[in-house]
Amino acid sequence: MLRFMDWSVVAMGCLLVLGSLVSRWWAARKGEGLDQGVRFLWAWLPFLMGLGMIGAKVPGLLHAPHPVVEIVDALNFMLAVTVLVYVLRTGRRIFRAHGTM
């Protein structure tokens, strides 16, 4: 049962990545450019979350060697820190634009 739950997390990550890529393709097809504000964040956030979910589970499920798992975990941590910094910067920019900060 545990294997099924682990693979369902990987499947959800794949759906997030594919959904993000399709939404960006659809926006480009309609000719809408993404600005550097909230819309840009919402275009990248599902993609990065999906990559994090996939990177967290796949090496263990494929019985990768320990050094590979450690490298993927380190990359996943760097991805999480990058997303956190980007979300904080975007939130600060939004609050500053509304005059609350």
MMTF fields as JSON, N, C-alpha, C and O atoms, coordinates in Angstrom:
{
  "mmtfVersion": "1.0.0",
  "mmtfProducer": "UNKNOWN",
  "numBonds": 403,
  "numAtoms": 404,
  "numGroups": 101,
  "numChains": 1,
  "numModels": 1,
  "chainsPerModel": [1],
  "groupsPerChain": [101],
  "chainIdList": ["A"],
  "bondAtomList": [4, 2, 8, 6, 12, 10, 16, 14, 20, 18, 24, 22, 28, 26, 32, 30, 36, 34, 40, 38, 44, 42, 48, 46, 52, 50, 56, 54, 60, 58, 64, 62, 68, 66, 72, 70, 76, 74, 80, 78, 84, 82, 88, 86, 92, 90, 96, 94, 100, 98, 104, 102, 108, 106, 112, 110, 116, 114, 120, 118, 124, 122, 128, 126, 132, 130, 136, 134, 140, 138, 144, 142, 148, 146, 152, 150, 156, 154, 160, 158, 164, 162, 168, 166, 172, 170, 176, 174, 180, 178, 184, 182, 188, 186, 192, 190, 196, 194, 200, 198, 204, 202, 208, 206, 212, 210, 216, 214, 220, 218, 224, 222, 228, 226, 232, 230, 236, 234, 240, 238, 244, 242, 248, 246, 252, 250, 256, 254, 260, 258, 264, 262, 268, 266, 272, 270, 276, 274, 280, 278, 284, 282, 288, 286, 292, 290, 296, 294, 300, 298, 304, 302, 308, 306, 312, 310, 316, 314, 320, 318, 324, 322, 328, 326, 332, 330, 336, 334, 340, 338, 344, 342, 348, 346, 352, 350, 356, 354, 360, 358, 364, 362, 368, 366, 372, 370, 376, 374, 380, 378, 384, 382, 388, 386, 392, 390, 396, 394, 400, 398],
  "bondOrderList": [1, 1, 1, 1, 1, 1, 1, 1, 1, 1, 1, 1, 1, 1, 1, 1, 1, 1, 1, 1, 1, 1, 1, 1, 1, 1, 1, 1, 1, 1, 1, 1, 1, 1, 1, 1, 1, 1, 1, 1, 1, 1, 1, 1, 1, 1, 1, 1, 1, 1, 1, 1, 1, 1, 1, 1, 1, 1, 1, 1, 1, 1, 1, 1, 1, 1, 1, 1, 1, 1, 1, 1, 1, 1, 1, 1, 1, 1, 1, 1, 1, 1, 1, 1, 1, 1, 1, 1, 1, 1, 1, 1, 1, 1, 1, 1, 1, 1, 1, 1],
  "groupList": [{"groupName": "MET", "atomNameList": ["N", "CA", "C", "O"], "elementList": ["N", "C", "C", "O"], "formalChargeList": [0, 0, 0, 0], "bondAtomList": [1, 0, 2, 1, 3, 2], "bondOrderList": [1, 1, 2], "singleLetterCode": "M", "chemCompType": "L-PEPTIDE LINKING"}, {"groupName": "LEU", "atomNameList": ["N", "CA", "C", "O"], "elementList": ["N", "C", "C", "O"], "formalChargeList": [0, 0, 0, 0], "bondAtomList": [1, 0, 2, 1, 3, 2], "bondOrderList": [1, 1, 2], "singleLetterCode": "L", "chemCompType": "L-PEPTIDE LINKING"}, {"groupName": "ARG", "atomNameList": ["N", "CA", "C", "O"], "elementList": ["N", "C", "C", "O"], "formalChargeList": [0, 0, 0, 0], "bondAtomList": [1, 0, 2, 1, 3, 2], "bondOrderList": [1, 1, 2], "singleLetterCode": "R", "chemCompType": "L-PEPTIDE LINKING"}, {"groupName": "PHE", "atomNameList": ["N", "CA", "C", "O"], "elementList": ["N", "C", "C", "O"], "formalChargeList": [0, 0, 0, 0], "bondAtomList": [1, 0, 2, 1, 3, 2], "bondOrderList": [1, 1, 2], "singleLetterCode": "F", "chemCompType": "L-PEPTIDE LINKING"}, {"groupName": "ASP", "atomNameList": ["N", "CA", "C", "O"], "elementList": ["N", "C", "C", "O"], "formalChargeList": [0, 0, 0, 0], "bondAtomList": [1, 0, 2, 1, 3, 2], "bondOrderList": [1, 1, 2], "singleLetterCode": "D", "chemCompType": "L-PEPTIDE LINKING"}, {"groupName": "TRP", "atomNameList": ["N", "CA", "C", "O"], "elementList": ["N", "C", "C", "O"], "formalChargeList": [0, 0, 0, 0], "bondAtomList": [1, 0, 2, 1, 3, 2], "bondOrderList": [1, 1, 2], "singleLetterCode": "W", "chemCompType": "L-PEPTIDE LINKING"}, {"groupName": "SER", "atomNameList": ["N", "CA", "C", "O"], "elementList": ["N", "C", "C", "O"], "formalChargeList": [0, 0, 0, 0], "bondAtomList": [1, 0, 2, 1, 3, 2], "bondOrderList": [1, 1, 2], "singleLetterCode": "S", "chemCompType": "L-PEPTIDE LINKING"}, {"groupName": "VAL", "atomNameList": ["N", "CA", "C", "O"], "elementList": ["N", "C", "C", "O"], "formalChargeList": [0, 0, 0, 0], "bondAtomList": [1, 0, 2, 1, 3, 2], "bondOrderList": [1, 1, 2], "singleLetterCode": "V", "chemCompType": "L-PEPTIDE LINKING"}, {"groupName": "ALA", "atomNameList": ["N", "CA", "C", "O"], "elementList": ["N", "C", "C", "O"], "formalChargeList": [0, 0, 0, 0], "bondAtomList": [1, 0, 2, 1, 3, 2], "bondOrderList": [1, 1, 2], "singleLetterCode": "A", "chemCompType": "L-PEPTIDE LINKING"}, {"groupName": "GLY", "atomNameList": ["N", "CA", "C", "O"], "elementList": ["N", "C", "C", "O"], "formalChargeList": [0, 0, 0, 0], "bondAtomList": [1, 0, 2, 1, 3, 2], "bondOrderList": [1, 1, 2], "singleLetterCode": "G", "chemCompType": "PEPTIDE LINKING"}, {"groupName": "CYS", "atomNameList": ["N", "CA", "C", "O"], "elementList": ["N", "C", "C", "O"], "formalChargeList": [0, 0, 0, 0], "bondAtomList": [1, 0, 2, 1, 3, 2], "bondOrderList": [1, 1, 2], "singleLetterCode": "C", "chemCompType": "L-PEPTIDE LINKING"}, {"groupName": "LYS", "atomNameList": ["N", "CA", "C", "O"], "elementList": ["N", "C", "C", "O"], "formalChargeList": [0, 0, 0, 0], "bondAtomList": [1, 0, 2, 1, 3, 2], "bondOrderList": [1, 1, 2], "singleLetterCode": "K", "chemCompType": "L-PEPTIDE LINKING"}, {"groupName": "GLU", "atomNameList": ["N", "CA", "C", "O"], "elementList": ["N", "C", "C", "O"], "formalChargeList": [0, 0, 0, 0], "bondAtomList": [1, 0, 2, 1, 3, 2], "bondOrderList": [1, 1, 2], "singleLetterCode": "E", "chemCompType": "L-PEPTIDE LINKING"}, {"groupName": "GLN", "atomNameList": ["N", "CA", "C", "O"], "elementList": ["N", "C", "C", "O"], "formalChargeList": [0, 0, 0, 0], "bondAtomList": [1, 0, 2, 1, 3, 2], "bondOrderList": [1, 1, 2], "singleLetterCode": "Q", "chemCompType": "L-PEPTIDE LINKING"}, {"groupName": "PRO", "atomNameList": ["N", "CA", "C", "O"], "elementList": ["N", "C", "C", "O"], "formalChargeList": [0, 0, 0, 0], "bondAtomList": [1, 0, 2, 1, 3, 2], "bondOrderList": [1, 1, 2], "singleLetterCode": "P", "chemCompType": "L-PEPTIDE LINKING"}, {"groupName": "ILE", "atomNameList": ["N", "CA", "C", "O"], "elementList": ["N", "C", "C", "O"], "formalChargeList": [0, 0, 0, 0], "bondAtomList": [1, 0, 2, 1, 3, 2], "bondOrderList": [1, 1, 2], "singleLetterCode": "I", "chemCompType": "L-PEPTIDE LINKING"}, {"groupName": "HIS", "atomNameList": ["N", "CA", "C", "O"], "elementList": ["N", "C", "C", "O"], "formalChargeList": [0, 0, 0, 0], "bondAtomList": [1, 0, 2, 1, 3, 2], "bondOrderList": [1, 1, 2], "singleLetterCode": "H", "chemCompType": "L-PEPTIDE LINKING"}, {"groupName": "ASN", "atomNameList": ["N", "CA", "C", "O"], "elementList": ["N", "C", "C", "O"], "formalChargeList": [0, 0, 0, 0], "bondAtomList": [1, 0, 2, 1, 3, 2], "bondOrderList": [1, 1, 2], "singleLetterCode": "N", "chemCompType": "L-PEPTIDE LINKING"}, {"groupName": "THR", "atomNameList": ["N", "CA", "C", "O"], "elementList": ["N", "C", "C", "O"], "formalChargeList": [0, 0, 0, 0], "bondAtomList": [1, 0, 2, 1, 3, 2], "bondOrderList": [1, 1, 2], "singleLetterCode": "T", "chemCompType": "L-PEPTIDE LINKING"}, {"groupName": "TYR", "atomNameList": ["N", "CA", "C", "O"], "elementList": ["N", "C", "C", "O"], "formalChargeList": [0, 0, 0, 0], "bondAtomList": [1, 0, 2, 1, 3, 2], "bondOrderList": [1, 1, 2], "singleLetterCode": "Y", "chemCompType": "L-PEPTIDE LINKING"}],
  "groupTypeList": [0, 1, 2, 3, 0, 4, 5, 6, 7, 7, 8, 0, 9, 10, 1, 1, 7, 1, 9, 6, 1, 7, 6, 2, 5, 5, 8, 8, 2, 11, 9, 12, 9, 1, 4, 13, 9, 7, 2, 3, 1, 5, 8, 5, 1, 14, 3, 1, 0, 9, 1, 9, 0, 15, 9, 8, 11, 7, 14, 9, 1, 1, 16, 8, 14, 16, 14, 7, 7, 12, 15, 7, 4, 8, 1, 17, 3, 0, 1, 8, 7, 18, 7, 1, 7, 19, 7, 1, 2, 18, 9, 2, 2, 15, 3, 2, 8, 16, 9, 18, 0],
  "groupIdList": [1, 2, 3, 4, 5, 6, 7, 8, 9, 10, 11, 12, 13, 14, 15, 16, 17, 18, 19, 20, 21, 22, 23, 24, 25, 26, 27, 28, 29, 30, 31, 32, 33, 34, 35, 36, 37, 38, 39, 40, 41, 42, 43, 44, 45, 46, 47, 48, 49, 50, 51, 52, 53, 54, 55, 56, 57, 58, 59, 60, 61, 62, 63, 64, 65, 66, 67, 68, 69, 70, 71, 72, 73, 74, 75, 76, 77, 78, 79, 80, 81, 82, 83, 84, 85, 86, 87, 88, 89, 90, 91, 92, 93, 94, 95, 96, 97, 98, 99, 100, 101],
  "secStructList": [7, 2, 2, 2, 2, 2, 2, 2, 2, 2, 2, 2, 2, 2, 2, 2, 2, 2, 2, 2, 2, 2, 2, 2, 2, 2, 2, 2, 2, 2, 6, 7, 7, 7, 7, 1, 1, 2, 2, 2, 2, 2, 2, 2, 2, 2, 2, 2, 2, 2, 2, 2, 2, 2, 2, 2, 2, 2, 2, 2, 2, 6, 6, 7, 7, 2, 2, 2, 2, 2, 2, 2, 2, 2, 2, 2, 2, 2, 2, 2, 2, 2, 2, 2, 2, 2, 2, 2, 2, 2, 2, 2, 2, 2, 2, 2, 2, 2, 6, 7, 7],
  "xCoordList": [0.825, 0.0, 0.865, 0.523, 1.979, 2.846, 3.416, 3.542, 3.756, 4.285, 3.263, 3.621, 1.994, 0.949, 0.872, 0.731, 0.964, 0.895, 2.113, 1.984, 3.291, 4.482, 4.364, 4.702, 3.888, 3.738, 2.62, 2.658, 1.632, 0.588, 1.141, 0.691, 2.11, 2.77, 3.549, 3.533, 4.224, 4.957, 3.977, 4.245, 2.847, 1.847, 1.294, 1.089, 1.051, 0.573, 1.629, 1.294, 2.896, 3.973, 4.025, 4.218, 3.852, 3.835, 2.656, 2.791, 1.499, 0.34, 0.569, 0.17, 1.202, 1.51, 2.473, 2.278, 3.5, 4.46, 3.783, 3.944, 3.026, 2.348, 1.305, 1.183, 0.559, -0.443, 0.192, -0.341, 1.317, 2.018, 2.536, 2.413, 3.115, 3.624, 2.496, 2.646, 1.374, 0.232, -0.343, -0.7, -0.438, -0.987, -0.066, -0.546, 1.245, 2.158, 2.1, 2.175, 1.967, 1.839, 0.557, 0.548, -0.535, -1.819, -1.742, -2.277, -1.091, -0.951, -0.092, -0.382, 0.96, 1.804, 1.05, 1.243, 0.213, -0.575, -1.588, -1.858, -2.148, -3.101, -2.406, -3.069, -1.09, -0.329, -0.207, 0.16, -0.505, -0.383, 1.024, 1.481, 1.696, 3.007, 2.846, 1.904, 3.755, 3.707, 4.522, 5.693, 3.914, 4.653, 5.417, 5.29, 6.191, 7.023, 6.296, 6.943, 5.018, 4.259, 3.641, 4.267, 2.413, 1.72, 1.44, 1.55, 1.081, 0.802, 2.037, 1.932, 3.206, 4.447, 4.686, 5.106, 4.417, 4.573, 3.633, 4.048, 2.371, 1.416, 1.703, 1.217, 2.482, 2.871, 4.013, 4.077, 4.905, 6.066, 5.861, 6.491, 5.009, 4.86, 4.428, 5.041, 3.408, 3.056, 4.178, 4.387, 4.893, 6.001, 7.082, 7.552, 7.47, 8.527, 8.069, 8.85, 6.798, 6.277, 6.235, 6.552, 5.851, 5.833, 7.218, 7.397, 8.212, 9.583, 10.051, 10.75, 9.66, 10.036, 9.406, 10.056, 8.142, 7.464, 8.083, 8.263, 8.406, 9.023, 10.411, 10.759, 11.196, 12.55, 12.587, 13.565, 11.537, 11.523, 11.27, 11.77, 10.51, 10.1, 10.79, 11.048, 11.096, 11.567, 12.879, 12.961, 13.91, 15.154, 14.962, 15.542, 14.17, 13.93, 13.113, 13.358, 12.143, 11.31, 12.077, 11.767, 13.071, 13.868, 15.1, 15.944, 15.2, 16.312, 17.655, 18.579, 17.745, 18.989, 20.024, 19.667, 21.306, 22.358, 22.258, 21.724, 22.779, 22.68, 23.254, 22.631, 24.411, 24.914, 23.958, 23.843, 23.289, 22.33, 21.153, 20.694, 20.67, 19.56, 19.969, 19.184, 21.19, 21.67, 21.799, 21.456, 22.283, 22.417, 21.047, 20.855, 20.1, 18.75, 18.084, 17.363, 18.311, 17.768, 18.361, 17.652, 19.665, 20.292, 19.736, 19.48, 19.547, 18.954, 17.508, 17.064, 16.791, 15.411, 15.361, 14.471, 16.308, 16.376, 16.682, 16.078, 17.615, 17.933, 16.727, 16.496, 15.973, 14.756, 13.736, 13.101, 13.581, 12.636, 13.05, 12.202, 14.339, 14.815, 14.619, 14.224, 14.889, 14.695, 13.24, 12.943, 12.331, 10.9, 10.484, 9.721, 10.966, 10.62, 11.088, 10.337, 12.319, 12.842, 12.024, 11.706, 11.685, 10.916, 9.51, 9.011, 8.876, 7.541, 7.607, 6.74, 8.622, 8.755, 9.012, 8.458, 9.836, 10.098, 8.838, 8.556, 8.084, 6.855, 5.833, 5.164, 5.703, 4.779, 5.163, 4.299, 6.443, 6.912, 6.591, 6.181, 6.78, 6.487, 4.995, 4.611, 4.161, 2.711, 2.282, 1.512, 2.778, 2.402, 2.917, 2.247, 4.106, 4.649, 3.811, 3.617, 3.314, 2.498, 1.161, 0.607, 0.641, -0.635, -0.455, -1.439, 0.77, 1.035, 0.894, 0.746, 0.934, 0.798, 2.134, 2.168, 3.23, 4.552, 5.34, 6.483],
  "yCoordList": [-1.195, 0.0, 1.253, 2.251, 1.201, 2.37, 2.735, 3.915, 1.733, 1.995, 2.756, 3.678, 2.371, 3.054, 4.522, 5.389, 4.804, 6.189, 6.979, 8.147, 6.353, 7.034, 7.339, 8.437, 6.376, 6.611, 7.61, 8.292, 7.709, 8.714, 10.124, 11.061, 10.287, 11.587, 11.927, 13.074, 10.944, 11.168, 11.527, 12.426, 10.831, 11.14, 12.55, 13.251, 12.972, 14.337, 15.351, 16.388, 15.067, 15.952, 16.05, 17.133, 14.919, 14.932, 15.737, 16.466, 15.608, 16.392, 17.884, 18.684, 18.266, 19.678, 20.216, 21.317, 19.452, 19.881, 19.997, 21.003, 18.972, 19.011, 20.118, 20.801, 20.293, 21.358, 22.731, 23.602, 22.928, 24.204, 24.44, 25.543, 23.409, 23.559, 23.827, 24.65, 23.14, 23.357, 24.756, 25.409, 25.222, 26.568, 27.635, 28.625, 27.45, 28.418, 28.365, 29.4, 27.161, 27.022, 27.686, 28.359, 27.501, 28.098, 29.624, 30.299, 30.163, 31.617, 32.169, 33.24, 31.443, 31.896, 31.814, 32.652, 30.832, 30.676, 31.803, 32.267, 32.238, 33.334, 34.679, 35.698, 34.703, 35.93, 36.734, 37.908, 36.129, 36.83, 36.634, 35.503, 37.716, 37.63, 37.595, 38.168, 36.93, 36.875, 38.023, 38.189, 38.806, 39.866, 39.286, 38.097, 40.091, 39.616, 39.68, 39.668, 39.746, 39.867, 38.547, 37.491, 38.625, 37.464, 36.426, 35.226, 36.876, 35.904, 35.082, 33.889, 35.711, 34.992, 33.956, 32.833, 34.337, 33.41, 32.221, 31.08, 32.471, 31.376, 30.504, 29.375, 31.001, 30.164, 29.224, 28.097, 29.676, 28.87, 28.012, 26.962, 28.424, 27.711, 26.252, 25.384, 25.933, 24.51, 23.699, 22.54, 24.296, 23.591, 23.227, 22.09, 24.191, 23.938, 23.003, 22.187, 23.122, 22.191, 20.766, 19.818, 20.614, 19.291, 18.684, 17.497, 19.502, 18.998, 18.57, 17.568, 19.334, 18.97, 17.659, 16.832, 17.468, 16.225, 15.03, 13.973, 15.197, 14.104, 13.798, 12.636, 14.841, 14.637, 14.043, 13.394, 14.253, 13.718, 12.213, 11.522, 11.707, 10.298, 9.357, 8.205, 9.815, 8.915, 8.209, 6.998, 8.888, 8.148, 6.996, 5.926, 7.193, 6.117, 4.98, 3.809, 5.331, 4.301, 3.473, 2.301, 4.077, 3.349, 2.69, 2.156, 2.729, 2.124, 2.647, 1.878, 3.962, 4.607, 4.487, 4.361, 4.528, 4.49, 5.706, 6.751, 5.541, 6.593, 7.935, 8.962, 7.986, 9.295, 10.006, 11.231, 9.261, 9.854, 10.45, 11.55, 9.714, 10.208, 11.48, 12.425, 11.514, 12.695, 13.899, 15.016, 13.689, 14.784, 15.325, 16.54, 14.437, 14.874, 15.59, 16.566, 15.127, 15.817, 17.219, 18.166, 17.344, 18.667, 19.605, 20.777, 19.098, 19.912, 20.288, 21.399, 19.357, 19.625, 20.701, 21.551, 20.671, 21.701, 23.066, 24.068, 23.107, 24.366, 24.889, 26.097, 24.007, 24.398, 24.995, 26.002, 24.379, 24.887, 26.265, 27.143, 26.465, 27.771, 28.822, 29.95, 28.465, 29.388, 29.803, 30.983, 28.841, 29.154, 30.039, 30.985, 29.755, 30.578, 32.026, 32.964, 32.203, 33.554, 34.263, 35.444, 33.561, 34.186, 34.574, 35.643, 33.716, 34.036, 35.236, 36.108, 35.286, 36.423, 37.727, 38.767, 37.678, 38.882, 39.351, 40.548, 38.399, 38.773, 39.327, 40.316, 38.702, 39.215, 40.599, 41.453, 40.827, 42.151, 43.196, 44.312, 42.829, 43.748, 44.066, 45.203, 43.064, 43.283, 44.176, 45.115, 43.89, 44.704, 46.132, 47.079, 46.282, 47.626, 48.394, 49.601, 47.715, 48.383, 48.827, 49.843, 48.07, 48.431, 49.433, 49.912, 49.747, 50.752, 50.287, 51.113, 48.97, 48.453, 48.249, 48.015, 48.327, 48.157, 49.409, 49.463],
  "zCoordList": [0.0, 0.0, 0.0, -0.635, 0.709, 0.789, -0.578, -0.907, -1.367, -2.712, -3.55, -4.283, -3.443, -4.205, -3.813, -4.676, -2.522, -2.062, -2.544, -2.908, -2.549, -3.044, -4.534, -4.977, -5.295, -6.731, -7.018, -8.042, -6.141, -6.352, -6.152, -6.812, -5.249, -5.09, -6.361, -6.809, -6.937, -8.189, -9.305, -10.102, -9.364, -10.394, -10.232, -11.223, -8.998, -8.766, -9.185, -9.757, -8.909, -9.357, -10.872, -11.423, -11.544, -13.01, -13.54, -14.523, -12.892, -13.311, -13.118, -13.964, -12.022, -11.804, -12.86, -13.375, -13.179, -14.191, -15.552, -16.243, -15.938, -17.229, -17.295, -18.312, -16.221, -16.194, -16.325, -17.013, -15.676, -15.773, -17.183, -17.716, -17.788, -19.151, -20.141, -21.044, -19.977, -20.875, -20.688, -21.668, -19.455, -19.231, -19.816, -20.37, -19.702, -20.301, -21.823, -22.484, -22.382, -23.827, -24.3, -25.331, -23.549, -23.912, -23.859, -24.738, -22.85, -22.739, -23.876, -24.409, -24.248, -25.351, -26.67, -27.551, -26.806, -28.032, -28.189, -29.297, -27.052, -27.083, -27.202, -27.397, -27.088, -27.227, -25.956, -26.001, -24.823, -23.543, -23.004, -22.843, -22.731, -22.106, -20.589, -20.041, -19.933, -18.475, -17.908, -18.252, -17.049, -16.391, -15.205, -14.914, -14.532, -13.431, -12.095, -11.047, -12.105, -10.868, -10.455, -10.545, -10.004, -9.459, -10.537, -10.285, -11.732, -12.793, -13.122, -13.41, -13.081, -13.325, -12.232, -12.512, -10.987, -9.87, -10.014, -9.81, -10.365, -10.494, -11.704, -11.776, -12.656, -13.787, -13.41, -13.902, -12.547, -12.179, -10.941, -10.816, -10.036, -8.772, -8.94, -8.319, -9.745, -9.903, -10.536, -10.177, -11.467, -12.11, -11.097, -11.062, -10.281, -9.301, -8.188, -7.699, -7.785, -6.774, -7.317, -6.599, -8.566, -9.186, -9.265, -8.991, -9.642, -9.68, -8.293, -8.146, -7.285, -5.914, -5.481, -4.84, -5.829, -5.461, -6.164, -5.561, -7.429, -8.187, -7.628, -7.417, -7.391, -6.88, -5.489, -5.119, -4.713, -3.351, -3.32, -2.432, -4.265, -4.184, -5.166, -4.82, -6.383, -7.428, -7.087, -7.292, -6.579, -6.303, -5.319, -5.506, -4.29, -3.338, -3.938, -3.65, -4.771, -5.39, -6.414, -6.628, -7.044, -8.037, -7.428, -8.147, -6.098, -5.358, -5.854, -6.118, -5.973, -6.406, -5.286, -4.115, -5.652, -4.625, -3.698, -4.069, -2.501, -1.486, -1.938, -1.668, -2.614, -3.063, -4.032, -3.996, -4.878, -5.811, -5.046, -5.354, -4.047, -3.237, -2.503, -2.419, -1.972, -1.263, -2.192, -1.804, -3.397, -4.365, -4.75, -4.813, -5.007, -5.37, -4.197, -4.405, -2.977, -1.805, -1.657, -1.316, -1.917, -1.84, -2.907, -2.63, -4.121, -5.183, -4.852, -5.141, -4.249, -3.847, -2.765, -2.779, -1.832, -0.799, -1.411, -1.029, -2.355, -3.025, -3.803, -3.846, -4.405, -5.11, -4.143, -4.452, -2.982, -1.987, -1.483, -1.318, -1.239, -0.784, -1.875, -1.583, -3.115, -4.23, -4.356, -4.544, -4.255, -4.346, -3.18, -3.373, -1.983, -0.822, -1.011, -0.742, -1.47, -1.699, -2.771, -2.627, -3.835, -4.906, -4.432, -4.783, -3.645, -3.123, -2.184, -2.232, -1.334, -0.427, -1.182, -0.826, -2.206, -3.005, -3.727, -3.783, -4.277, -4.979, -3.998, -4.295, -2.832, -1.818, -1.342, -1.143, -1.158, -0.738, -1.804, -1.485, -3.059, -4.15, -4.218, -4.49, -3.972, -4.005, -2.848, -3.046, -1.627, -0.478, -0.61, -0.2, -1.181, -1.375, -2.396, -2.249, -3.424, -4.451, -3.868, -4.287, -2.902, -2.283, -1.143, -0.579, -0.808, 0.209, 1.633, 2.534, 1.872, 3.241, 3.92, 5.128, 3.197, 3.804, 3.691, 4.145]
}
